Amino acid sequence: MAATASPGAGRMDGKPRTSPKSVKFLFGGLAGMGATVFVQPLDLVKNRMQLSGEGAKTREYKTSFHALTSILKAEGLRGIYTGLSAGLLRQATYTTTRLGATGAFVGTPAEVALIRMTADGRLPADQRRGYKNVFNALIRIAREEGVPTLWRGCIPTMARAVVVNAAQLASYSQSKQFLLDSGYFSDNILCHFCASMISGLVTTAASMPVDIVKTRIQNMRMIDGKPEYKNGLDVLLKVVRYEGFFSLWKGFTPYYARLGPHTVLTFIFLEQMNKAYKRLFLGG
């Protein structure tokens, strides 16, 4: 009498059962969203610093720590989580699609909402947009400024995605191999974290000039019927001219501090969800 195959016995062709692509995409988005909950304050600090000193105004924040303490003092603990709903939607769209520039295009509306929500607290009370949450922001932007505004800055957003993906892929694999070859690391979470932090340094340096272009364009207002910036090149030229060349890397510390931990946390959440799925549904 033939034995009955158990759920964990694998497929009839001998190949192990794997999670369907839809589940992998879902878990990718959920893992990114989980990581965002922890690093959102760093994203807010980075955005505020990139907008600090815009135009003829003096620089608002001297360092990342000064920015963080200033925000906490002026807006409270909830203030450093301003824009969390937009950050979660960005991960739900961009991380779930995971298609590089295409994913960045899909996630641009959430990115626009995130930039505006995190920037709001630095403005005088009568100039604040006052979005209640990401959905309120998207509806109001579309109604007040037109649907195309939701994709404002999509070109630098996609350019940043290409730069980030290329830099991360190359630097992470090289960093991980270097650490393993050193003999001091094994293939575990410590190695992944260290490789992520090394990779993050390279990725941050490469992508920040594009990121500041994206941030300034997505937050800009119309002045006398004309936009503050004509295009990405105009942003770069004005930042260098009025704020100095190294202002292109303004917000480097929080951006870098966010990138490594976000990668590691995403990896941890993804692994745990995959393990749970295999245990519950694949009999693993």
PASEBA-1860 file (N, C-alpha, C; in nm, 3 decimals):
! residues 284
1> MAATASPG> 0.084/-0.119/0.000/0.000/0.000/0.000/0.088/0.125/0.000 ~ 0.061/0.216/-0.090/0.145/0.334/-0.103/0.125/0.428/0.015 ~ 0.235/0.487/0.059/0.229/0.580/0.173/0.167/0.711/0.127 ~ 0.089/0.772/0.216/0.027/0.901/0.186/0.128/1.012/0.206 ~ 0.139/1.100/0.107/0.237/1.209/0.114/0.193/1.312/0.218 ~ 0.284/1.351/0.303/0.254/1.454/0.402/0.270/1.591/0.340 ~ 0.215/1.698/0.401/0.225/1.832/0.347/0.369/1.876/0.329 ~ 0.462/1.821/0.411/0.600/1.864/0.402/0.683/1.777/0.311
9> AGRMDGKP> 0.621/1.682/0.243/0.698/1.588/0.161/0.744/1.647/0.031 ~ 0.696/1.766/-0.007/0.738/1.829/-0.131/0.645/1.793/-0.244 ~ 0.680/1.837/-0.363/0.596/1.812/-0.480/0.623/1.674/-0.536 ~ 0.534/1.628/-0.624/0.546/1.495/-0.683/0.671/1.482/-0.767 ~ 0.720/1.595/-0.827/0.838/1.588/-0.911/0.967/1.598/-0.831 ~ 0.955/1.597/-0.698/1.073/1.598/-0.614/1.125/1.736/-0.579 ~ 1.073/1.839/-0.642/1.119/1.975/-0.613/1.050/2.028/-0.488 ~ 1.122/2.101/-0.404/1.060/2.154/-0.283/0.952/2.257/-0.314
17> RTSPKSVK> 0.851/2.261/-0.230/0.743/2.358/-0.248/0.792/2.496/-0.206 ~ 0.757/2.595/-0.283/0.800/2.732/-0.254/0.680/2.824/-0.248 ~ 0.699/2.940/-0.188/0.591/3.038/-0.179/0.559/3.094/-0.317 ~ 0.432/3.116/-0.349/0.396/3.176/-0.478/0.448/3.319/-0.487 ~ 0.462/3.369/-0.610/0.517/3.503/-0.631/0.433/3.610/-0.562 ~ 0.301/3.591/-0.564/0.214/3.691/-0.500/0.245/3.706/-0.351 ~ 0.274/3.593/-0.286/0.308/3.595/-0.143/0.444/3.662/-0.123 ~ 0.539/3.635/-0.213/0.672/3.697/-0.202/0.663/3.848/-0.216
25> FLFGGLAG> 0.581/3.896/-0.311/0.563/4.039/-0.328/0.496/4.101/-0.205 ~ 0.395/4.030/-0.152/0.325/4.078/-0.033/0.420/4.089/0.085 ~ 0.499/3.985/0.107/0.593/3.985/0.219/0.701/4.090/0.200 ~ 0.741/4.115/0.075/0.841/4.219/0.048/0.790/4.355/0.091 ~ 0.664/4.383/0.057/0.604/4.510/0.096/0.585/4.521/0.246 ~ 0.537/4.414/0.310/0.515/4.415/0.455/0.646/4.430/0.531 ~ 0.751/4.364/0.482/0.881/4.374/0.548/0.934/4.517/0.541 ~ 0.920/4.579/0.424/0.963/4.718/0.409/0.883/4.811/0.498
33> MGATVFVQ> 0.754/4.785/0.511/0.669/4.869/0.596/0.707/4.852/0.743 ~ 0.737/4.730/0.783/0.778/4.706/0.921/0.906/4.780/0.955 ~ 1.002/4.778/0.861/1.129/4.848/0.883/1.108/4.999/0.888 ~ 1.014/5.049/0.809/0.987/5.193/0.804/0.940/5.247/0.938 ~ 0.864/5.167/1.012/0.815/5.209/1.143/0.932/5.249/1.234 ~ 1.045/5.179/1.220/1.160/5.205/1.305/1.247/5.319/1.255 ~ 1.254/5.340/1.124/1.349/5.439/1.070/1.283/5.568/1.022 ~ 1.150/5.580/1.036/1.080/5.700/0.990/1.137/5.830/1.047
41> PLDLVKNR> 1.174/5.836/1.177/1.232/5.960/1.229/1.358/6.004/1.155 ~ 1.439/5.909/1.111/1.561/5.942/1.037/1.526/5.997/0.899 ~ 1.421/5.944/0.839/1.375/5.994/0.709/1.327/6.139/0.723 ~ 1.255/6.166/0.830/1.205/6.301/0.854/1.321/6.399/0.873 ~ 1.420/6.360/0.954/1.536/6.447/0.977/1.610/6.473/0.846 ~ 1.626/6.368/0.766/1.695/6.383/0.637/1.623/6.482/0.547 ~ 1.491/6.470/0.538/1.413/6.561/0.453/1.419/6.704/0.503 ~ 1.410/6.722/0.635/1.416/6.858/0.690/1.553/6.921/0.662
49> MQLSGEGA> 1.658/6.843/0.674/1.792/6.897/0.651/1.814/6.931/0.504 ~ 1.757/6.852/0.415/1.770/6.880/0.272/1.697/7.008/0.233 ~ 1.592/7.041/0.307/1.517/7.163/0.278/1.570/7.283/0.357 ~ 1.654/7.256/0.455/1.712/7.363/0.536/1.804/7.450/0.452 ~ 1.786/7.582/0.462/1.870/7.674/0.385/1.823/7.693/0.243 ~ 1.703/7.644/0.209/1.651/7.657/0.074/1.629/7.804/0.040 ~ 1.670/7.842/-0.081/1.656/7.980/-0.126/1.749/8.073/-0.052 ~ 1.697/8.185/-0.004/1.780/8.286/0.062/1.779/8.270/0.214
57> KTREYKTS> 1.709/8.168/0.264/1.698/8.152/0.408/1.827/8.097/0.467 ~ 1.850/8.124/0.594/1.967/8.071/0.661/1.943/7.925/0.697 ~ 2.051/7.854/0.716/2.040/7.712/0.749/1.974/7.696/0.885 ~ 1.870/7.612/0.891/1.795/7.595/1.014/1.864/7.499/1.111 ~ 1.926/7.396/1.057/1.984/7.292/1.141/2.134/7.281/1.117 ~ 2.212/7.278/1.226/2.357/7.269/1.214/2.402/7.125/1.192 ~ 2.339/7.033/1.262/2.374/6.891/1.253/2.246/6.808/1.260 ~ 2.261/6.678/1.238/2.146/6.588/1.248/2.089/6.586/1.389
65> FHALTSIL> 2.178/6.587/1.488/2.134/6.586/1.628/2.059/6.714/1.661 ~ 2.109/6.827/1.609/2.041/6.955/1.630/1.903/6.953/1.566 ~ 1.893/6.894/1.448/1.763/6.883/1.380/1.666/6.799/1.461 ~ 1.713/6.685/1.509/1.628/6.594/1.585/1.579/6.658/1.714 ~ 1.671/6.721/1.789/1.631/6.785/1.915/1.539/6.904/1.891 ~ 1.562/6.978/1.783/1.477/7.093/1.751/1.336/7.048/1.718 ~ 1.324/6.940/1.641/1.193/6.887/1.603/1.119/6.835/1.726 ~ 1.192/6.762/1.813/1.130/6.710/1.935/1.082/6.824/2.026
73> KAEGLRGI> 1.161/6.928/2.035/1.125/7.041/2.120/1.004/7.116/2.067 ~ 1.001/7.136/1.934/0.895/7.216/1.874/0.767/7.137/1.847 ~ 0.781/7.007/1.817/0.665/6.930/1.771/0.633/6.808/1.856 ~ 0.721/6.777/1.950/0.696/6.663/2.038/0.732/6.530/1.975 ~ 0.711/6.423/2.052/0.746/6.289/2.007/0.670/6.249/1.882 ~ 0.542/6.288/1.874/0.462/6.256/1.755/0.517/6.325/1.631 ~ 0.583/6.440/1.653/0.636/6.516/1.540/0.740/6.442/1.459 ~ 0.820/6.358/1.524/0.925/6.287/1.450/0.868/6.170/1.369
81> YTGLSAGL> 0.740/6.142/1.390/0.674/6.038/1.310/0.575/6.098/1.210 ~ 0.585/6.230/1.189/0.502/6.293/1.087/0.532/6.230/0.951 ~ 0.428/6.196/0.878/0.446/6.137/0.746/0.461/5.986/0.747 ~ 0.441/5.923/0.863/0.456/5.777/0.870/0.361/5.706/0.775 ~ 0.237/5.755/0.766/0.140/5.689/0.677/0.187/5.695/0.532 ~ 0.251/5.807/0.493/0.304/5.819/0.357/0.424/5.727/0.337 ~ 0.507/5.715/0.442/0.622/5.625/0.434/0.578/5.480/0.418 ~ 0.471/5.443/0.488/0.419/5.307/0.478/0.361/5.281/0.339
89> LRQATYTT> 0.287/5.380/0.285/0.231/5.363/0.151/0.342/5.355/0.047 ~ 0.448/5.435/0.066/0.561/5.428/-0.027/0.621/5.289/-0.030 ~ 0.638/5.228/0.088/0.692/5.093/0.094/0.595/4.992/0.034 ~ 0.466/5.013/0.059/0.364/4.921/0.007/0.362/4.921/-0.145 ~ 0.397/5.035/-0.206/0.398/5.043/-0.352/0.536/5.011/-0.410 ~ 0.637/5.084/-0.363/0.771/5.070/-0.420/0.835/4.935/-0.388 ~ 0.835/4.896/-0.259/0.899/4.771/-0.219/0.824/4.650/-0.273 ~ 0.691/4.660/-0.278/0.613/4.546/-0.326/0.637/4.522/-0.475
97> TRLGATGA> 0.640/4.629/-0.553/0.662/4.611/-0.696/0.805/4.571/-0.726 ~ 0.902/4.631/-0.655/1.043/4.594/-0.667/1.090/4.585/-0.812 ~ 1.057/4.686/-0.891/1.094/4.685/-1.032/1.185/4.804/-1.066 ~ 1.265/4.849/-0.970/1.358/4.957/-0.997/1.291/5.085/-1.033 ~ 1.320/5.139/-1.151/1.264/5.266/-1.195/1.112/5.259/-1.206 ~ 1.059/5.144/-1.251/0.914/5.128/-1.263/0.848/5.135/-1.127 ~ 0.908/5.067/-1.029/0.855/5.071/-0.892/0.859/5.212/-0.836 ~ 0.966/5.286/-0.869/0.978/5.424/-0.822/0.870/5.512/-0.882
105> FVGTPAEV> 0.835/5.488/-1.009/0.728/5.564/-1.073/0.595/5.538/-1.003 ~ 0.567/5.411/-0.973/0.444/5.374/-0.903/0.439/5.439/-0.765 ~ 0.554/5.448/-0.700/0.559/5.501/-0.564/0.573/5.651/-0.553 ~ 0.583/5.723/-0.666/0.605/5.868/-0.662/0.496/5.945/-0.589 ~ 0.366/5.918/-0.609/0.265/5.993/-0.533/0.284/5.984/-0.382 ~ 0.315/5.865/-0.334/0.340/5.848/-0.191/0.465/5.925/-0.149 ~ 0.565/5.929/-0.238/0.688/6.003/-0.212/0.660/6.152/-0.201 ~ 0.578/6.205/-0.291/0.541/6.347/-0.288/0.469/6.380/-0.157
113> ALIRMTAD> 0.375/6.294/-0.118/0.302/6.315/0.008/0.397/6.310/0.127 ~ 0.491/6.215/0.125/0.587/6.200/0.235/0.673/6.325/0.251 ~ 0.727/6.375/0.140/0.813/6.493/0.145/0.737/6.612/0.201 ~ 0.615/6.632/0.154/0.536/6.747/0.198/0.494/6.735/0.344 ~ 0.458/6.615/0.387/0.415/6.596/0.525/0.531/6.614/0.622 ~ 0.649/6.562/0.587/0.764/6.576/0.676/0.817/6.719/0.676 ~ 0.792/6.794/0.569/0.841/6.932/0.561/0.749/7.031/0.631 ~ 0.626/6.993/0.656/0.523/7.086/0.704/0.561/7.156/0.835
121> GRLPADQR> 0.621/7.083/0.926/0.649/7.136/1.058/0.751/7.249/1.060 ~ 0.829/7.263/0.954/0.930/7.369/0.950/0.875/7.501/0.898 ~ 0.751/7.498/0.851/0.690/7.617/0.793/0.613/7.697/0.898 ~ 0.596/7.827/0.877/0.508/7.907/0.965/0.368/7.848/0.962 ~ 0.295/7.866/1.070/0.162/7.804/1.083/0.068/7.838/0.968 ~ 0.076/7.962/0.917/-0.016/8.003/0.811/0.023/7.949/0.674 ~ 0.141/7.887/0.663/0.186/7.833/0.535/0.183/7.680/0.530 ~ 0.149/7.618/0.640/0.148/7.472/0.644/0.033/7.415/0.564
129> RGYKNVFN> 0.058/7.302/0.502/-0.045/7.236/0.421/-0.145/7.162/0.510 ~ -0.098/7.108/0.620/-0.188/7.046/0.718/-0.256/6.920/0.671 ~ -0.185/6.835/0.598/-0.244/6.707/0.557/-0.265/6.618/0.680 ~ -0.383/6.556/0.688/-0.415/6.471/0.803/-0.346/6.336/0.795 ~ -0.338/6.281/0.677/-0.272/6.152/0.654/-0.240/6.142/0.505 ~ -0.180/6.032/0.464/-0.135/6.021/0.326/-0.250/6.028/0.226 ~ -0.364/5.969/0.262/-0.477/5.969/0.168/-0.538/6.108/0.155 ~ -0.545/6.180/0.266/-0.590/6.318/0.262/-0.495/6.402/0.178
137> ALIRIARE> -0.365/6.374/0.191/-0.265/6.448/0.113/-0.282/6.422/-0.037 ~ -0.299/6.296/-0.074/-0.313/6.260/-0.216/-0.439/6.322/-0.277 ~ -0.549/6.318/-0.203/-0.675/6.374/-0.253/-0.664/6.525/-0.269 ~ -0.606/6.592/-0.169/-0.594/6.737/-0.176/-0.498/6.783/-0.283 ~ -0.387/6.712/-0.298/-0.291/6.749/-0.403/-0.357/6.739/-0.540 ~ -0.429/6.628/-0.562/-0.496/6.608/-0.690/-0.603/6.714/-0.714 ~ -0.678/6.748/-0.609/-0.788/6.844/-0.622/-0.737/6.988/-0.635 ~ -0.637/7.024/-0.555/-0.590/7.162/-0.549/-0.485/7.196/-0.655
145> EGVPTLWR> -0.406/7.096/-0.695/-0.296/7.124/-0.787/-0.299/7.041/-0.915 ~ -0.392/6.948/-0.924/-0.403/6.864/-1.042/-0.335/6.730/-1.023 ~ -0.390/6.628/-1.087/-0.338/6.491/-1.075/-0.191/6.480/-1.116 ~ -0.145/6.549/-1.223/-0.003/6.537/-1.261/0.094/6.576/-1.150 ~ 0.050/6.660/-1.054/0.137/6.701/-0.944/0.177/6.581/-0.858 ~ 0.092/6.478/-0.856/0.124/6.357/-0.779/0.250/6.289/-0.831 ~ 0.283/6.315/-0.957/0.403/6.256/-1.016/0.512/6.360/-1.037 ~ 0.502/6.471/-0.963/0.607/6.573/-0.970/0.738/6.513/-0.915
153> GCIPTMAR> 0.843/6.531/-0.989/0.972/6.478/-0.945/0.990/6.331/-0.974 ~ 0.905/6.275/-1.062/0.915/6.131/-1.089/1.047/6.094/-1.158 ~ 1.100/6.186/-1.240/1.226/6.156/-1.310/1.343/6.144/-1.211 ~ 1.365/6.244/-1.120/1.471/6.222/-1.022/1.442/6.108/-0.925 ~ 1.314/6.081/-0.899/1.279/5.968/-0.814/1.321/5.836/-0.879 ~ 1.294/5.823/-1.010/1.336/5.703/-1.082/1.487/5.697/-1.096 ~ 1.549/5.813/-1.119/1.695/5.817/-1.131/1.760/5.773/-1.000 ~ 1.704/5.820/-0.889/1.758/5.779/-0.758/1.743/5.628/-0.738
161> AVVVNAAQ> 1.629/5.572/-0.779/1.607/5.429/-0.764/1.710/5.349/-0.842 ~ 1.741/5.395/-0.964/1.841/5.327/-1.047/1.979/5.333/-0.981 ~ 2.015/5.453/-0.932/2.145/5.471/-0.867/2.155/5.386/-0.740 ~ 2.050/5.391/-0.658/2.048/5.315/-0.533/2.058/5.166/-0.559 ~ 1.976/5.116/-0.652/1.978/4.972/-0.680/2.113/4.926/-0.733 ~ 2.169/5.004/-0.826/2.299/4.967/-0.884/2.409/4.970/-0.779 ~ 2.411/5.077/-0.698/2.515/5.090/-0.596/2.500/4.983/-0.488 ~ 2.376/4.955/-0.447/2.354/4.856/-0.343/2.393/4.716/-0.389
169> LASYSQSK> 2.350/4.679/-0.508/2.380/4.545/-0.559/2.530/4.520/-0.568 ~ 2.601/4.618/-0.623/2.745/4.601/-0.641/2.819/4.606/-0.508 ~ 2.790/4.707/-0.427/2.867/4.726/-0.304/2.832/4.624/-0.195 ~ 2.705/4.581/-0.189/2.667/4.484/-0.085/2.734/4.349/-0.108 ~ 2.727/4.300/-0.231/2.787/4.169/-0.259/2.938/4.172/-0.239 ~ 3.002/4.282/-0.280/3.147/4.295/-0.263/3.184/4.306/-0.115 ~ 3.106/4.384/-0.041/3.133/4.402/0.101/3.115/4.271/0.177 ~ 3.009/4.199/0.146/2.982/4.072/0.212/3.093/3.972/0.184
177> QFLLDSGY> 3.136/3.963/0.060/3.243/3.870/0.025/3.373/3.908/0.094 ~ 3.401/4.039/0.101/3.523/4.086/0.170/3.522/4.045/0.317 ~ 3.406/4.062/0.382/3.394/4.027/0.524/3.409/3.877/0.546 ~ 3.349/3.797/0.457/3.360/3.651/0.469/3.504/3.605/0.445 ~ 3.570/3.667/0.348/3.709/3.630/0.317/3.805/3.669/0.428 ~ 3.766/3.767/0.511/3.854/3.812/0.619/3.873/3.706/0.726 ~ 3.779/3.613/0.734/3.789/3.507/0.833/3.729/3.542/0.968 ~ 3.685/3.667/0.985/3.628/3.711/1.112/3.476/3.702/1.114
185> FSDNILCH> 3.416/3.677/0.999/3.270/3.673/0.989/3.223/3.542/0.927 ~ 3.107/3.498/0.969/3.038/3.388/0.903/2.911/3.445/0.842 ~ 2.843/3.367/0.760/2.725/3.417/0.688/2.605/3.422/0.782 ~ 2.600/3.528/0.864/2.491/3.543/0.961/2.444/3.688/0.964 ~ 2.357/3.720/1.059/2.296/3.852/1.062/2.399/3.962/1.090 ~ 2.503/3.932/1.168/2.608/4.031/1.195/2.681/4.067/1.065 ~ 2.712/3.965/0.986/2.778/3.988/0.857/2.687/4.069/0.765 ~ 2.558/4.035/0.763/2.463/4.107/0.678/2.453/4.254/0.720
193> FCASMISG> 2.452/4.277/0.852/2.442/4.414/0.902/2.565/4.497/0.865 ~ 2.684/4.439/0.886/2.808/4.510/0.854/2.819/4.537/0.705 ~ 2.783/4.438/0.623/2.786/4.455/0.478/2.687/4.562/0.434 ~ 2.571/4.565/0.501/2.469/4.666/0.470/2.518/4.806/0.501 ~ 2.588/4.820/0.614/2.638/4.951/0.654/2.749/5.000/0.561 ~ 2.836/4.909/0.516/2.940/4.946/0.420/2.876/4.984/0.287 ~ 2.781/4.901/0.244/2.709/4.928/0.120/2.633/5.059/0.130 ~ 2.576/5.085/0.248/2.500/5.208/0.268/2.585/5.332/0.252
201> LVTTAASM> 2.711/5.324/0.292/2.802/5.438/0.280/2.823/5.473/0.133 ~ 2.847/5.372/0.051/2.867/5.392/-0.093/2.739/5.442/-0.158 ~ 2.628/5.377/-0.124/2.499/5.412/-0.184/2.455/5.553/-0.148 ~ 2.476/5.592/-0.023/2.439/5.726/0.021/2.518/5.832/-0.053 ~ 2.650/5.812/-0.062/2.735/5.909/-0.131/2.695/5.924/-0.278 ~ 2.657/5.812/-0.341/2.624/5.814/-0.483/2.486/5.874/-0.512 ~ 2.391/5.853/-0.420/2.252/5.889/-0.451/2.204/6.021/-0.392 ~ 2.277/6.078/-0.298/2.225/6.196/-0.229/2.205/6.319/-0.318
209> PVDIVKTR> 2.294/6.351/-0.412/2.267/6.466/-0.499/2.135/6.451/-0.576 ~ 2.104/6.329/-0.620/1.977/6.306/-0.689/1.861/6.315/-0.591 ~ 1.884/6.270/-0.468/1.780/6.270/-0.367/1.741/6.413/-0.327 ~ 1.839/6.501/-0.316/1.807/6.639/-0.278/1.730/6.709/-0.390 ~ 1.761/6.674/-0.515/1.685/6.727/-0.629/1.539/6.684/-0.618 ~ 1.519/6.555/-0.591/1.384/6.500/-0.577/1.308/6.569/-0.464 ~ 1.374/6.585/-0.350/1.310/6.645/-0.234/1.268/6.790/-0.260 ~ 1.358/6.868/-0.319/1.328/7.009/-0.344/1.215/7.025/-0.446
217> IQNMRMID> 1.217/6.945/-0.551/1.114/6.956/-0.656/0.977/6.916/-0.602 ~ 0.973/6.809/-0.523/0.845/6.760/-0.473/0.785/6.850/-0.366 ~ 0.869/6.930/-0.301/0.818/7.019/-0.198/0.795/7.162/-0.249 ~ 0.837/7.194/-0.371/0.834/7.332/-0.418/0.691/7.385/-0.435 ~ 0.682/7.516/-0.421/0.555/7.586/-0.439/0.561/7.671/-0.565 ~ 0.446/7.718/-0.606/0.438/7.810/-0.719/0.453/7.952/-0.666 ~ 0.541/8.031/-0.726/0.563/8.170/-0.688/0.525/8.259/-0.805 ~ 0.421/8.341/-0.786/0.369/8.426/-0.893/0.336/8.345/-1.018
225> GKPEYKNG> 0.280/8.227/-0.996/0.239/8.142/-1.107/0.350/8.062/-1.170 ~ 0.471/8.073/-1.115/0.586/8.000/-1.170/0.645/7.908/-1.064 ~ 0.691/7.789/-1.103/0.752/7.698/-1.005/0.887/7.751/-0.958 ~ 0.926/7.713/-0.836/1.054/7.758/-0.780/1.172/7.710/-0.864 ~ 1.159/7.589/-0.918/1.267/7.530/-0.996/1.215/7.488/-1.134 ~ 1.298/7.507/-1.235/1.259/7.470/-1.371/1.271/7.319/-1.393 ~ 1.379/7.261/-1.340/1.405/7.118/-1.357/1.512/7.076/-1.257 ~ 1.555/6.951/-1.266/1.654/6.899/-1.173/1.788/6.971/-1.181
233> LDVLLKVV> 1.831/7.006/-1.302/1.957/7.076/-1.318/1.952/7.213/-1.251 ~ 1.837/7.278/-1.260/1.820/7.409/-1.196/1.834/7.396/-1.045 ~ 1.782/7.288/-0.988/1.796/7.264/-0.844/1.944/7.251/-0.808 ~ 2.017/7.167/-0.882/2.158/7.145/-0.854/2.238/7.275/-0.859 ~ 2.214/7.354/-0.964/2.287/7.478/-0.982/2.258/7.577/-0.870 ~ 2.130/7.588/-0.830/2.093/7.682/-0.723/2.146/7.638/-0.587 ~ 2.143/7.507/-0.560/2.196/7.457/-0.433/2.345/7.486/-0.424 ~ 2.419/7.455/-0.530/2.564/7.479/-0.531/2.594/7.628/-0.522
241> RYEGFFSL> 2.518/7.710/-0.594/2.544/7.854/-0.597/2.514/7.923/-0.464 ~ 2.400/7.891/-0.404/2.358/7.963/-0.284/2.395/7.895/-0.152 ~ 2.417/7.763/-0.157/2.440/7.690/-0.032/2.573/7.617/-0.026 ~ 2.644/7.611/-0.140/2.773/7.544/-0.142/2.765/7.404/-0.200 ~ 2.877/7.359/-0.258/2.881/7.230/-0.327/2.845/7.114/-0.235 ~ 2.897/7.116/-0.112/2.875/7.003/-0.022/2.733/6.999/0.035 ~ 2.654/7.102/0.007/2.513/7.098/0.047/2.435/6.993/-0.032 ~ 2.493/6.945/-0.142/2.430/6.836/-0.218/2.424/6.708/-0.135
249> WKGFTPYY> 2.506/6.702/-0.030/2.505/6.585/0.059/2.447/6.620/0.196 ~ 2.366/6.726/0.199/2.300/6.768/0.323/2.204/6.657/0.368 ~ 2.211/6.622/0.495/2.129/6.512/0.547/2.195/6.377/0.530 ~ 2.328/6.378/0.505/2.402/6.253/0.481/2.390/6.157/0.599 ~ 2.411/6.210/0.721/2.413/6.122/0.838/2.281/6.049/0.861 ~ 2.165/6.119/0.866/2.040/6.044/0.885/2.006/5.954/0.767 ~ 2.042/5.996/0.645/2.016/5.912/0.527/2.095/5.782/0.538 ~ 2.223/5.796/0.575/2.310/5.678/0.589/2.265/5.592/0.707
257> ARLGPHTV> 2.232/5.657/0.819/2.189/5.584/0.937/2.058/5.509/0.913 ~ 1.977/5.559/0.820/1.850/5.494/0.787/1.869/5.375/0.694 ~ 1.959/5.389/0.597/1.970/5.293/0.488/2.012/5.154/0.536 ~ 2.118/5.147/0.616/2.167/5.017/0.664/2.066/4.944/0.751 ~ 2.020/5.008/0.860/1.921/4.942/0.946/1.792/4.905/0.873 ~ 1.748/4.991/0.779/1.626/4.959/0.706/1.644/4.831/0.625 ~ 1.761/4.816/0.562/1.790/4.696/0.484/1.791/4.573/0.573 ~ 1.859/4.583/0.688/1.870/4.470/0.779/1.734/4.434/0.839
265> LTFIFLEQ> 1.658/4.535/0.883/1.526/4.510/0.941/1.431/4.448/0.839 ~ 1.439/4.498/0.715/1.356/4.439/0.609/1.391/4.293/0.591 ~ 1.520/4.263/0.589/1.569/4.125/0.574/1.518/4.037/0.688 ~ 1.527/4.089/0.812/1.484/4.011/0.929/1.334/3.982/0.923 ~ 1.254/4.087/0.896/1.109/4.068/0.888/1.072/3.971/0.775 ~ 1.140/3.983/0.662/1.111/3.898/0.547/1.141/3.752/0.579 ~ 1.256/3.729/0.644/1.292/3.591/0.681/1.190/3.531/0.777 ~ 1.147/3.609/0.875/1.052/3.557/0.973/0.917/3.526/0.910
273> MNKAYKRL> 0.871/3.612/0.818/0.744/3.587/0.750/0.753/3.464/0.659 ~ 0.866/3.449/0.591/0.885/3.332/0.505/0.886/3.203/0.586 ~ 0.954/3.207/0.701/0.958/3.089/0.787/0.819/3.053/0.838 ~ 0.744/3.155/0.880/0.609/3.132/0.930/0.518/3.075/0.821 ~ 0.532/3.127/0.700/0.448/3.080/0.587/0.480/2.933/0.556 ~ 0.609/2.901/0.552/0.648/2.763/0.523/0.600/2.666/0.630 ~ 0.605/2.712/0.756/0.562/2.627/0.866/0.412/2.604/0.866 ~ 0.336/2.711/0.835/0.190/2.704/0.843/0.125/2.647/0.717
281> FLGG> 0.183/2.679/0.599/0.116/2.644/0.475/0.191/2.542/0.387 ~ 0.320/2.530/0.408/0.397/2.437/0.325/0.448/2.317/0.404 ~ 0.416/2.316/0.533/0.455/2.204/0.617/0.604/2.196/0.639 ~ 0.673/2.312/0.627/0.818/2.312/0.642/0.862/2.319/0.787
END
